Amino acid sequence: MSTVRNIRALAPLLDRVLVQRVKAEAKTASGIFLPESSVEKLNEAKVLAVGPGALDRDGKRVPMSVAVGDRVLIPQSSMIQKRGFGGSPVKSGEEDYQLFRDSEILAKINE
């Protein structure tokens, strides 16, 4: 896992996307707080930074499919470990982030 001092200083290259996983509610609808170990990780994330895009065979930029601020679905942790999907972890302070290739993002959430 890579560690950086300030996540804003991290600029993804080529077709990479920096995301932060959305945290699941640690409190039930009735107000009971759940222990962190019982809270399931969501595969929803917010896009914090995107690279300029990969280059095609002719040297032209391929546009990115997501933009800063988009909400996206990313592969679940078990899928990353089993199939080797990207999701390179990055840590800044107490916060965890992940870098994915644009093609590894599963979907964009439009609302």
C-alpha positions in Angstrom: 0.0 0.0 0.0 1.3 3.4 -0.9 1.1 6.3 1.5 0.9 10.0 0.6 0.9 13.0 2.8 -1.8 14.9 1.0 -4.2 13.1 -1.4 -4.8 16.4 -3.3 -1.2 16.2 -4.4 -1.8 12.8 -6.2 -2.5 13.2 -9.9 -3.5 10.0 -11.7 -1.7 9.2 -14.9 -3.1 8.0 -18.3 -6.4 6.2 -17.7 -6.3 5.9 -13.9 -9.0 7.0 -11.6 -8.6 7.9 -7.9 -11.6 6.9 -5.8 -12.7 6.8 -2.2 -15.1 4.1 -1.2 -18.4 5.3 0.3 -18.7 4.2 3.9 -21.7 2.2 4.9 -23.9 3.5 7.6 -22.7 2.4 11.1 -26.1 3.2 12.6 -29.4 1.4 12.1 -32.6 3.2 11.2 -33.6 2.9 14.8 -30.4 4.6 16.0 -28.4 1.6 17.2 -24.7 2.0 16.4 -23.1 -1.1 14.8 -19.5 -2.3 15.5 -17.1 -1.5 12.6 -16.5 -5.3 12.1 -20.2 -5.9 11.3 -20.5 -3.0 8.8 -20.2 -4.4 5.2 -18.0 -2.5 2.8 -20.0 -1.0 -0.1 -18.7 -1.2 -3.7 -19.8 2.4 -4.3 -17.1 5.1 -4.5 -16.7 8.8 -5.3 -14.3 9.9 -8.0 -11.7 12.3 -6.6 -9.3 12.6 -9.5 -8.9 11.3 -13.1 -6.0 11.1 -15.4 -6.0 12.7 -18.9 -6.8 9.4 -20.6 -4.8 6.6 -22.4 -3.3 7.1 -25.8 -4.7 5.0 -28.7 -2.5 3.6 -31.5 -2.5 6.9 -33.4 -1.3 8.8 -30.3 -4.7 10.4 -29.7 -6.2 10.6 -26.2 -9.1 8.3 -25.4 -11.6 10.3 -23.3 -12.3 9.1 -19.8 -15.7 7.7 -19.0 -15.9 9.3 -15.5 -15.2 12.7 -14.1 -14.3 14.2 -10.7 -17.4 14.1 -8.4 -19.0 11.1 -10.2 -20.4 8.2 -8.1 -19.3 4.8 -9.4 -19.5 1.1 -8.7 -16.1 -0.5 -8.2 -15.2 -4.2 -8.0 -15.8 -5.7 -4.5 -12.8 -6.5 -2.4 -13.2 -10.2 -2.9 -13.3 -9.8 -6.7 -10.1 -7.7 -6.6 -8.3 -10.4 -4.7 -9.6 -13.4 -6.7 -9.4 -12.0 -10.2 -6.5 -9.5 -9.9 -8.6 -6.5 -10.8 -6.7 -3.2 -10.1 -7.7 -1.2 -7.1 -4.2 -0.2 -6.0 -4.6 1.0 -2.4 -3.4 4.4 -1.3 -3.4 5.8 2.2 -3.4 9.4 3.3 -3.5 9.9 7.1 -6.4 7.7 8.3 -8.2 7.7 5.0 -8.0 4.9 2.4 -8.3 5.4 -1.3 -7.9 3.3 -4.4 -6.6 3.8 -7.9 -8.3 1.9 -10.8 -8.0 1.9 -14.5 -10.9 3.5 -16.2 -11.8 0.2 -17.8 -12.0 -1.5 -14.3 -14.8 0.9 -13.1 -18.0 -1.2 -13.3 -20.6 1.5 -13.7 -21.4 5.2 -13.2 -24.3 6.0 -10.9 -26.5 8.6 -12.5 -29.1 10.3 -10.3 
